[in-house]
Amino acid sequence: MFSKSNFTWMLIGILVIALGMFLMAGGKSADPNVFNANEVYSKVRITVAPILILLGLGIEVFALFKK
């Protein structure tokens, strides 16, 4: 059975995943006819956000297997 500690770690994992998804979400362009590569290929969207999502999934696995 899960303890309070497991649920706390699960909540932390969900919050980390949500933060990663928020950082990966696209912004609205002022002009849809202009392609801005700096917005699409920023380091936050390409590197930081996926790392946070994978870290959150790792935390979820840890929360499930923690005794």
N, CA, C and O atoms as a Maestro MAE file, in Angstrom:
{
 s_m_m2io_version
 :::
 2.0.0
}

f_m_ct {
 s_m_title
 :::
 protein
 m_atom[268] {
  # First column is atom index #
  i_m_mmod_type
  r_m_x_coord
  r_m_y_coord
  r_m_z_coord
  i_m_residue_number
  s_m_chain_name
  s_m_pdb_residue_name
  s_m_pdb_atom_name
  i_m_atomic_number
  :::
  1 25 0.833 -1.179 0.000 1 A "MET " " N  " 7
  2 3 0.000 0.000 0.000 1 A "MET " " CA " 6
  3 2 0.881 1.247 0.000 1 A "MET " " C  " 6
  4 15 2.003 1.224 0.505 1 A "MET " " O  " 8
  5 25 0.375 2.311 -0.557 2 A "PHE " " N  " 7
  6 3 1.131 3.546 -0.622 2 A "PHE " " CA " 6
  7 2 0.996 4.326 0.682 2 A "PHE " " C  " 6
  8 15 -0.058 4.343 1.317 2 A "PHE " " O  " 8
  9 25 2.091 4.965 1.054 3 A "SER " " N  " 7
  10 3 2.069 5.804 2.247 3 A "SER " " CA " 6
  11 2 1.971 7.268 1.831 3 A "SER " " C  " 6
  12 15 1.925 7.595 0.645 3 A "SER " " O  " 8
  13 25 1.941 8.132 2.826 4 A "LYS " " N  " 7
  14 3 1.870 9.569 2.551 4 A "LYS " " CA " 6
  15 2 3.105 10.025 1.775 4 A "LYS " " C  " 6
  16 15 3.017 10.918 0.932 4 A "LYS " " O  " 8
  17 25 4.239 9.420 2.057 5 A "SER " " N  " 7
  18 3 5.486 9.760 1.367 5 A "SER " " CA " 6
  19 2 5.386 9.461 -0.135 5 A "SER " " C  " 6
  20 15 5.843 10.247 -0.964 5 A "SER " " O  " 8
  21 25 4.782 8.317 -0.470 6 A "ASN " " N  " 7
  22 3 4.611 7.973 -1.884 6 A "ASN " " CA " 6
  23 2 3.756 9.011 -2.607 6 A "ASN " " C  " 6
  24 15 4.091 9.446 -3.709 6 A "ASN " " O  " 8
  25 25 2.657 9.400 -1.979 7 A "PHE " " N  " 7
  26 3 1.781 10.376 -2.609 7 A "PHE " " CA " 6
  27 2 2.447 11.744 -2.726 7 A "PHE " " C  " 6
  28 15 2.202 12.477 -3.685 7 A "PHE " " O  " 8
  29 25 3.283 12.085 -1.758 8 A "THR " " N  " 7
  30 3 4.026 13.342 -1.838 8 A "THR " " CA " 6
  31 2 4.979 13.318 -3.027 8 A "THR " " C  " 6
  32 15 5.059 14.294 -3.773 8 A "THR " " O  " 8
  33 25 5.699 12.220 -3.212 9 A "TRP " " N  " 7
  34 3 6.610 12.101 -4.353 9 A "TRP " " CA " 6
  35 2 5.849 12.096 -5.670 9 A "TRP " " C  " 6
  36 15 6.321 12.647 -6.665 9 A "TRP " " O  " 8
  37 25 4.662 11.471 -5.681 10 A "MET " " N  " 7
  38 3 3.840 11.483 -6.900 10 A "MET " " CA " 6
  39 2 3.406 12.904 -7.244 10 A "MET " " C  " 6
  40 15 3.429 13.291 -8.412 10 A "MET " " O  " 8
  41 25 3.019 13.670 -6.257 11 A "LEU " " N  " 7
  42 3 2.622 15.058 -6.494 11 A "LEU " " CA " 6
  43 2 3.797 15.882 -7.018 11 A "LEU " " C  " 6
  44 15 3.633 16.692 -7.930 11 A "LEU " " O  " 8
  45 25 4.973 15.676 -6.444 12 A "ILE " " N  " 7
  46 3 6.168 16.381 -6.915 12 A "ILE " " CA " 6
  47 2 6.447 16.023 -8.373 12 A "ILE " " C  " 6
  48 15 6.760 16.900 -9.178 12 A "ILE " " O  " 8
  49 25 6.335 14.736 -8.715 13 A "GLY " " N  " 7
  50 3 6.552 14.299 -10.087 13 A "GLY " " CA " 6
  51 2 5.562 14.921 -11.054 13 A "GLY " " C  " 6
  52 15 5.939 15.333 -12.151 13 A "GLY " " O  " 8
  53 25 4.297 14.994 -10.654 14 A "ILE " " N  " 7
  54 3 3.274 15.601 -11.505 14 A "ILE " " CA " 6
  55 2 3.568 17.080 -11.721 14 A "ILE " " C  " 6
  56 15 3.402 17.593 -12.828 14 A "ILE " " O  " 8
  57 25 4.003 17.762 -10.672 15 A "LEU " " N  " 7
  58 3 4.318 19.184 -10.798 15 A "LEU " " CA " 6
  59 2 5.523 19.416 -11.715 15 A "LEU " " C  " 6
  60 15 5.538 20.375 -12.486 15 A "LEU " " O  " 8
  61 25 6.522 18.549 -11.634 16 A "VAL " " N  " 7
  62 3 7.699 18.680 -12.504 16 A "VAL " " CA " 6
  63 2 7.306 18.432 -13.958 16 A "VAL " " C  " 6
  64 15 7.760 19.147 -14.851 16 A "VAL " " O  " 8
  65 25 6.467 17.427 -14.204 17 A "ILE " " N  " 7
  66 3 5.994 17.160 -15.565 17 A "ILE " " CA " 6
  67 2 5.182 18.340 -16.086 17 A "ILE " " C  " 6
  68 15 5.343 18.751 -17.235 17 A "ILE " " O  " 8
  69 25 4.308 18.885 -15.239 18 A "ALA " " N  " 7
  70 3 3.486 20.033 -15.651 18 A "ALA " " CA " 6
  71 2 4.359 21.242 -15.977 18 A "ALA " " C  " 6
  72 15 4.088 21.964 -16.937 18 A "ALA " " O  " 8
  73 25 5.406 21.463 -15.182 19 A "LEU " " N  " 7
  74 3 6.326 22.564 -15.464 19 A "LEU " " CA " 6
  75 2 7.014 22.358 -16.810 19 A "LEU " " C  " 6
  76 15 7.147 23.304 -17.586 19 A "LEU " " O  " 8
  77 25 7.453 21.134 -17.093 20 A "GLY " " N  " 7
  78 3 8.073 20.828 -18.382 20 A "GLY " " CA " 6
  79 2 7.131 21.049 -19.544 20 A "GLY " " C  " 6
  80 15 7.533 21.578 -20.581 20 A "GLY " " O  " 8
  81 25 5.870 20.648 -19.382 21 A "MET " " N  " 7
  82 3 4.882 20.866 -20.437 21 A "MET " " CA " 6
  83 2 4.618 22.352 -20.639 21 A "MET " " C  " 6
  84 15 4.479 22.812 -21.772 21 A "MET " " O  " 8
  85 25 4.548 23.098 -19.548 22 A "PHE " " N  " 7
  86 3 4.325 24.540 -19.643 22 A "PHE " " CA " 6
  87 2 5.474 25.215 -20.382 22 A "PHE " " C  " 6
  88 15 5.248 26.086 -21.222 22 A "PHE " " O  " 8
  89 25 6.712 24.815 -20.070 23 A "LEU " " N  " 7
  90 3 7.867 25.413 -20.741 23 A "LEU " " CA " 6
  91 2 7.935 25.023 -22.216 23 A "LEU " " C  " 6
  92 15 8.456 25.778 -23.037 23 A "LEU " " O  " 8
  93 25 7.411 23.852 -22.550 24 A "MET " " N  " 7
  94 3 7.463 23.402 -23.935 24 A "MET " " CA " 6
  95 2 6.337 24.015 -24.773 24 A "MET " " C  " 6
  96 15 6.421 24.044 -26.001 24 A "MET " " O  " 8
  97 25 5.307 24.493 -24.124 25 A "ALA " " N  " 7
  98 3 4.152 25.033 -24.846 25 A "ALA " " CA " 6
  99 2 4.576 26.212 -25.714 25 A "ALA " " C  " 6
  100 15 5.423 27.020 -25.332 25 A "ALA " " O  " 8
  101 25 3.972 26.284 -26.874 26 A "GLY " " N  " 7
  102 3 4.325 27.326 -27.821 26 A "GLY " " CA " 6
  103 2 3.681 28.656 -27.503 26 A "GLY " " C  " 6
  104 15 2.577 28.725 -26.962 26 A "GLY " " O  " 8
  105 25 4.386 29.696 -27.846 27 A "GLY " " N  " 7
  106 3 3.850 31.033 -27.686 27 A "GLY " " CA " 6
  107 2 3.156 31.484 -28.951 27 A "GLY " " C  " 6
  108 15 3.341 30.894 -30.016 27 A "GLY " " O  " 8
  109 25 2.384 32.493 -28.838 28 A "LYS " " N  " 7
  110 3 1.652 33.007 -29.984 28 A "LYS " " CA " 6
  111 2 2.532 34.015 -30.724 28 A "LYS " " C  " 6
  112 15 3.111 34.918 -30.119 28 A "LYS " " O  " 8
  113 25 2.619 33.845 -32.012 29 A "SER " " N  " 7
  114 3 3.407 34.746 -32.839 29 A "SER " " CA " 6
  115 2 2.590 35.992 -33.175 29 A "SER " " C  " 6
  116 15 1.380 35.913 -33.383 29 A "SER " " O  " 8
  117 25 3.255 37.127 -33.224 30 A "ALA " " N  " 7
  118 3 2.567 38.377 -33.562 30 A "ALA " " CA " 6
  119 2 2.080 38.356 -35.011 30 A "ALA " " C  " 6
  120 15 0.989 38.837 -35.315 30 A "ALA " " O  " 8
  121 25 2.899 37.795 -35.897 31 A "ASP " " N  " 7
  122 3 2.534 37.720 -37.311 31 A "ASP " " CA " 6
  123 2 2.667 36.265 -37.760 31 A "ASP " " C  " 6
  124 15 3.781 35.742 -37.792 31 A "ASP " " O  " 8
  125 25 1.566 35.596 -38.108 32 A "PRO " " N  " 7
  126 3 1.647 34.183 -38.493 32 A "PRO " " CA " 6
  127 2 2.381 33.940 -39.808 32 A "PRO " " C  " 6
  128 15 2.720 32.798 -40.117 32 A "PRO " " O  " 8
  129 25 2.627 34.970 -40.571 33 A "ASN " " N  " 7
  130 3 3.336 34.809 -41.841 33 A "ASN " " CA " 6
  131 2 4.851 34.867 -41.687 33 A "ASN " " C  " 6
  132 15 5.583 34.603 -42.641 33 A "ASN " " O  " 8
  133 25 5.330 35.214 -40.480 34 A "VAL " " N  " 7
  134 3 6.766 35.336 -40.239 34 A "VAL " " CA " 6
  135 2 7.202 34.190 -39.340 34 A "VAL " " C  " 6
  136 15 6.639 33.983 -38.265 34 A "VAL " " O  " 8
  137 25 8.212 33.445 -39.788 35 A "PHE " " N  " 7
  138 3 8.750 32.336 -39.007 35 A "PHE " " CA " 6
  139 2 9.916 32.840 -38.172 35 A "PHE " " C  " 6
  140 15 10.907 33.332 -38.712 35 A "PHE " " O  " 8
  141 25 9.794 32.716 -36.846 36 A "ASN " " N  " 7
  142 3 10.857 33.131 -35.946 36 A "ASN " " CA " 6
  143 2 11.508 31.876 -35.352 36 A "ASN " " C  " 6
  144 15 10.955 31.247 -34.451 36 A "ASN " " O  " 8
  145 25 12.675 31.527 -35.864 37 A "ALA " " N  " 7
  146 3 13.360 30.306 -35.426 37 A "ALA " " CA " 6
  147 2 13.813 30.392 -33.976 37 A "ALA " " C  " 6
  148 15 13.921 29.366 -33.305 37 A "ALA " " O  " 8
  149 25 14.078 31.593 -33.481 38 A "ASN " " N  " 7
  150 3 14.526 31.733 -32.097 38 A "ASN " " CA " 6
  151 2 13.438 31.341 -31.107 38 A "ASN " " C  " 6
  152 15 13.742 30.835 -30.026 38 A "ASN " " O  " 8
  153 25 12.186 31.563 -31.456 39 A "GLU " " N  " 7
  154 3 11.092 31.167 -30.581 39 A "GLU " " CA " 6
  155 2 10.858 29.659 -30.639 39 A "GLU " " C  " 6
  156 15 10.634 29.028 -29.607 39 A "GLU " " O  " 8
  157 25 10.907 29.090 -31.817 40 A "VAL " " N  " 7
  158 3 10.609 27.674 -31.985 40 A "VAL " " CA " 6
  159 2 11.743 26.799 -31.460 40 A "VAL " " C  " 6
  160 15 11.495 25.791 -30.798 40 A "VAL " " O  " 8
  161 25 12.966 27.172 -31.746 41 A "TYR " " N  " 7
  162 3 14.116 26.348 -31.387 41 A "TYR " " CA " 6
  163 2 14.898 26.918 -30.211 41 A "TYR " " C  " 6
  164 15 16.128 26.866 -30.210 41 A "TYR " " O  " 8
  165 25 14.218 27.453 -29.222 42 A "SER " " N  " 7
  166 3 14.918 28.000 -28.060 42 A "SER " " CA " 6
  167 2 15.445 26.856 -27.198 42 A "SER " " C  " 6
  168 15 14.927 25.740 -27.243 42 A "SER " " O  " 8
  169 25 16.475 27.148 -26.419 43 A "LYS " " N  " 7
  170 3 17.079 26.127 -25.561 43 A "LYS " " CA " 6
  171 2 16.096 25.612 -24.518 43 A "LYS " " C  " 6
  172 15 16.160 24.449 -24.120 43 A "LYS " " O  " 8
  173 25 15.199 26.467 -24.083 44 A "VAL " " N  " 7
  174 3 14.229 26.044 -23.071 44 A "VAL " " CA " 6
  175 2 13.278 24.997 -23.659 44 A "VAL " " C  " 6
  176 15 13.007 23.982 -23.018 44 A "VAL " " O  " 8
  177 25 12.778 25.234 -24.858 45 A "ARG " " N  " 7
  178 3 11.828 24.295 -25.472 45 A "ARG " " CA " 6
  179 2 12.482 23.021 -25.954 45 A "ARG " " C  " 6
  180 15 11.876 21.952 -25.888 45 A "ARG " " O  " 8
  181 25 13.698 23.113 -26.434 46 A "ILE " " N  " 7
  182 3 14.346 21.948 -27.034 46 A "ILE " " CA " 6
  183 2 15.103 21.108 -26.008 46 A "ILE " " C  " 6
  184 15 15.198 19.890 -26.165 46 A "ILE " " O  " 8
  185 25 15.643 21.736 -24.960 47 A "THR " " N  " 7
  186 3 16.494 21.013 -24.023 47 A "THR " " CA " 6
  187 2 15.907 20.927 -22.620 47 A "THR " " C  " 6
  188 15 15.749 19.831 -22.082 47 A "THR " " O  " 8
  189 25 15.586 22.054 -22.031 48 A "VAL " " N  " 7
  190 3 15.188 22.085 -20.620 48 A "VAL " " CA " 6
  191 2 13.847 21.392 -20.402 48 A "VAL " " C  " 6
  192 15 13.717 20.578 -19.488 48 A "VAL " " O  " 8
  193 25 12.857 21.699 -21.218 49 A "ALA " " N  " 7
  194 3 11.521 21.132 -21.028 49 A "ALA " " CA " 6
  195 2 11.491 19.604 -21.143 49 A "ALA " " C  " 6
  196 15 10.902 18.956 -20.278 49 A "ALA " " O  " 8
  197 25 12.099 19.001 -22.170 50 A "PRO " " N  " 7
  198 3 12.102 17.533 -22.218 50 A "PRO " " CA " 6
  199 2 12.856 16.896 -21.053 50 A "PRO " " C  " 6
  200 15 12.465 15.831 -20.575 50 A "PRO " " O  " 8
  201 25 13.924 17.532 -20.595 51 A "ILE " " N  " 7
  202 3 14.650 16.996 -19.440 51 A "ILE " " CA " 6
  203 2 13.762 17.022 -18.205 51 A "ILE " " C  " 6
  204 15 13.753 16.067 -17.428 51 A "ILE " " O  " 8
  205 25 13.015 18.105 -18.017 52 A "LEU " " N  " 7
  206 3 12.104 18.186 -16.872 52 A "LEU " " CA " 6
  207 2 11.009 17.125 -16.966 52 A "LEU " " C  " 6
  208 15 10.641 16.534 -15.951 52 A "LEU " " O  " 8
  209 25 10.492 16.877 -18.147 53 A "ILE " " N  " 7
  210 3 9.448 15.867 -18.300 53 A "ILE " " CA " 6
  211 2 10.005 14.476 -17.979 53 A "ILE " " C  " 6
  212 15 9.356 13.691 -17.288 53 A "ILE " " O  " 8
  213 25 11.183 14.180 -18.472 54 A "LEU " " N  " 7
  214 3 11.795 12.877 -18.164 54 A "LEU " " CA " 6
  215 2 12.140 12.760 -16.686 54 A "LEU " " C  " 6
  216 15 11.994 11.688 -16.100 54 A "LEU " " O  " 8
  217 25 12.591 13.842 -16.085 55 A "LEU " " N  " 7
  218 3 12.876 13.837 -14.655 55 A "LEU " " CA " 6
  219 2 11.593 13.586 -13.864 55 A "LEU " " C  " 6
  220 15 11.598 12.824 -12.897 55 A "LEU " " O  " 8
  221 25 10.506 14.219 -14.268 56 A "GLY " " N  " 7
  222 3 9.219 14.006 -13.607 56 A "GLY " " CA " 6
  223 2 8.749 12.561 -13.728 56 A "GLY " " C  " 6
  224 15 8.216 11.997 -12.773 56 A "GLY " " O  " 8
  225 25 8.944 11.965 -14.895 57 A "LEU " " N  " 7
  226 3 8.581 10.556 -15.065 57 A "LEU " " CA " 6
  227 2 9.454 9.656 -14.185 57 A "LEU " " C  " 6
  228 15 8.973 8.669 -13.628 57 A "LEU " " O  " 8
  229 25 10.719 9.999 -14.066 58 A "GLY " " N  " 7
  230 3 11.607 9.254 -13.169 58 A "GLY " " CA " 6
  231 2 11.161 9.366 -11.713 58 A "GLY " " C  " 6
  232 15 11.212 8.387 -10.969 58 A "GLY " " O  " 8
  233 25 10.731 10.538 -11.313 59 A "ILE " " N  " 7
  234 3 10.220 10.734 -9.954 59 A "ILE " " CA " 6
  235 2 8.966 9.890 -9.738 59 A "ILE " " C  " 6
  236 15 8.780 9.314 -8.666 59 A "ILE " " O  " 8
  237 25 8.105 9.815 -10.758 60 A "GLU " " N  " 7
  238 3 6.895 8.996 -10.644 60 A "GLU " " CA " 6
  239 2 7.247 7.516 -10.468 60 A "GLU " " C  " 6
  240 15 6.631 6.831 -9.651 60 A "GLU " " O  " 8
  241 25 8.213 7.025 -11.210 61 A "VAL " " N  " 7
  242 3 8.648 5.633 -11.067 61 A "VAL " " CA " 6
  243 2 9.215 5.416 -9.678 61 A "VAL " " C  " 6
  244 15 8.926 4.401 -9.043 61 A "VAL " " O  " 8
  245 25 10.021 6.358 -9.196 62 A "PHE " " N  " 7
  246 3 10.577 6.263 -7.854 62 A "PHE " " CA " 6
  247 2 9.453 6.218 -6.810 62 A "PHE " " C  " 6
  248 15 9.522 5.436 -5.861 62 A "PHE " " O  " 8
  249 25 8.429 7.044 -6.981 63 A "ALA " " N  " 7
  250 3 7.312 7.089 -6.040 63 A "ALA " " CA " 6
  251 2 6.544 5.775 -6.023 63 A "ALA " " C  " 6
  252 15 6.063 5.355 -4.971 63 A "ALA " " O  " 8
  253 25 6.424 5.122 -7.171 64 A "LEU " " N  " 7
  254 3 5.706 3.856 -7.229 64 A "LEU " " CA " 6
  255 2 6.474 2.714 -6.558 64 A "LEU " " C  " 6
  256 15 5.870 1.841 -5.935 64 A "LEU " " O  " 8
  257 25 7.787 2.721 -6.683 65 A "PHE " " N  " 7
  258 3 8.581 1.605 -6.154 65 A "PHE " " CA " 6
  259 2 9.130 1.858 -4.749 65 A "PHE " " C  " 6
  260 15 9.720 0.958 -4.150 65 A "PHE " " O  " 8
  261 25 8.950 3.048 -4.223 66 A "LYS " " N  " 7
  262 3 9.456 3.374 -2.886 66 A "LYS " " CA " 6
  263 2 8.674 2.610 -1.839 66 A "LYS " " C  " 6
  264 15 7.444 2.570 -1.878 66 A "LYS " " O  " 8
  265 25 9.378 2.009 -0.913 67 A "LYS " " N  " 7
  266 3 8.725 1.247 0.176 67 A "LYS " " CA " 6
  267 2 8.380 2.148 1.315 67 A "LYS " " C  " 6
  268 15 7.828 1.694 2.317 67 A "LYS " " O  " 8
  :::
 }
 m_bond[267] {
  # First column is bond index #
  i_m_from
  i_m_to
  i_m_order
  :::
  1 1 2 1
  2 2 3 1
  3 3 4 2
  4 3 5 1
  5 5 6 1
  6 6 7 1
  7 7 8 2
  8 7 9 1
  9 9 10 1
  10 10 11 1
  11 11 12 2
  12 11 13 1
  13 13 14 1
  14 14 15 1
  15 15 16 2
  16 15 17 1
  17 17 18 1
  18 18 19 1
  19 19 20 2
  20 19 21 1
  21 21 22 1
  22 22 23 1
  23 23 24 2
  24 23 25 1
  25 25 26 1
  26 26 27 1
  27 27 28 2
  28 27 29 1
  29 29 30 1
  30 30 31 1
  31 31 32 2
  32 31 33 1
  33 33 34 1
  34 34 35 1
  35 35 36 2
  36 35 37 1
  37 37 38 1
  38 38 39 1
  39 39 40 2
  40 39 41 1
  41 41 42 1
  42 42 43 1
  43 43 44 2
  44 43 45 1
  45 45 46 1
  46 46 47 1
  47 47 48 2
  48 47 49 1
  49 49 50 1
  50 50 51 1
  51 51 52 2
  52 51 53 1
  53 53 54 1
  54 54 55 1
  55 55 56 2
  56 55 57 1
  57 57 58 1
  58 58 59 1
  59 59 60 2
  60 59 61 1
  61 61 62 1
  62 62 63 1
  63 63 64 2
  64 63 65 1
  65 65 66 1
  66 66 67 1
  67 67 68 2
  68 67 69 1
  69 69 70 1
  70 70 71 1
  71 71 72 2
  72 71 73 1
  73 73 74 1
  74 74 75 1
  75 75 76 2
  76 75 77 1
  77 77 78 1
  78 78 79 1
  79 79 80 2
  80 79 81 1
  81 81 82 1
  82 82 83 1
  83 83 84 2
  84 83 85 1
  85 85 86 1
  86 86 87 1
  87 87 88 2
  88 87 89 1
  89 89 90 1
  90 90 91 1
  91 91 92 2
  92 91 93 1
  93 93 94 1
  94 94 95 1
  95 95 96 2
  96 95 97 1
  97 97 98 1
  98 98 99 1
  99 99 100 2
  100 99 101 1
  101 101 102 1
  102 102 103 1
  103 103 104 2
  104 103 105 1
  105 105 106 1
  106 106 107 1
  107 107 108 2
  108 107 109 1
  109 109 110 1
  110 110 111 1
  111 111 112 2
  112 111 113 1
  113 113 114 1
  114 114 115 1
  115 115 116 2
  116 115 117 1
  117 117 118 1
  118 118 119 1
  119 119 120 2
  120 119 121 1
  121 121 122 1
  122 122 123 1
  123 123 124 2
  124 123 125 1
  125 125 126 1
  126 126 127 1
  127 127 128 2
  128 127 129 1
  129 129 130 1
  130 130 131 1
  131 131 132 2
  132 131 133 1
  133 133 134 1
  134 134 135 1
  135 135 136 2
  136 135 137 1
  137 137 138 1
  138 138 139 1
  139 139 140 2
  140 139 141 1
  141 141 142 1
  142 142 143 1
  143 143 144 2
  144 143 145 1
  145 145 146 1
  146 146 147 1
  147 147 148 2
  148 147 149 1
  149 149 150 1
  150 150 151 1
  151 151 152 2
  152 151 153 1
  153 153 154 1
  154 154 155 1
  155 155 156 2
  156 155 157 1
  157 157 158 1
  158 158 159 1
  159 159 160 2
  160 159 161 1
  161 161 162 1
  162 162 163 1
  163 163 164 2
  164 163 165 1
  165 165 166 1
  166 166 167 1
  167 167 168 2
  168 167 169 1
  169 169 170 1
  170 170 171 1
  171 171 172 2
  172 171 173 1
  173 173 174 1
  174 174 175 1
  175 175 176 2
  176 175 177 1
  177 177 178 1
  178 178 179 1
  179 179 180 2
  180 179 181 1
  181 181 182 1
  182 182 183 1
  183 183 184 2
  184 183 185 1
  185 185 186 1
  186 186 187 1
  187 187 188 2
  188 187 189 1
  189 189 190 1
  190 190 191 1
  191 191 192 2
  192 191 193 1
  193 193 194 1
  194 194 195 1
  195 195 196 2
  196 195 197 1
  197 197 198 1
  198 198 199 1
  199 199 200 2
  200 199 201 1
  201 201 202 1
  202 202 203 1
  203 203 204 2
  204 203 205 1
  205 205 206 1
  206 206 207 1
  207 207 208 2
  208 207 209 1
  209 209 210 1
  210 210 211 1
  211 211 212 2
  212 211 213 1
  213 213 214 1
  214 214 215 1
  215 215 216 2
  216 215 217 1
  217 217 218 1
  218 218 219 1
  219 219 220 2
  220 219 221 1
  221 221 222 1
  222 222 223 1
  223 223 224 2
  224 223 225 1
  225 225 226 1
  226 226 227 1
  227 227 228 2
  228 227 229 1
  229 229 230 1
  230 230 231 1
  231 231 232 2
  232 231 233 1
  233 233 234 1
  234 234 235 1
  235 235 236 2
  236 235 237 1
  237 237 238 1
  238 238 239 1
  239 239 240 2
  240 239 241 1
  241 241 242 1
  242 242 243 1
  243 243 244 2
  244 243 245 1
  245 245 246 1
  246 246 247 1
  247 247 248 2
  248 247 249 1
  249 249 250 1
  250 250 251 1
  251 251 252 2
  252 251 253 1
  253 253 254 1
  254 254 255 1
  255 255 256 2
  256 255 257 1
  257 257 258 1
  258 258 259 1
  259 259 260 2
  260 259 261 1
  261 261 262 1
  262 262 263 1
  263 263 264 2
  264 263 265 1
  265 265 266 1
  266 266 267 1
  267 267 268 2
  :::
 }
}
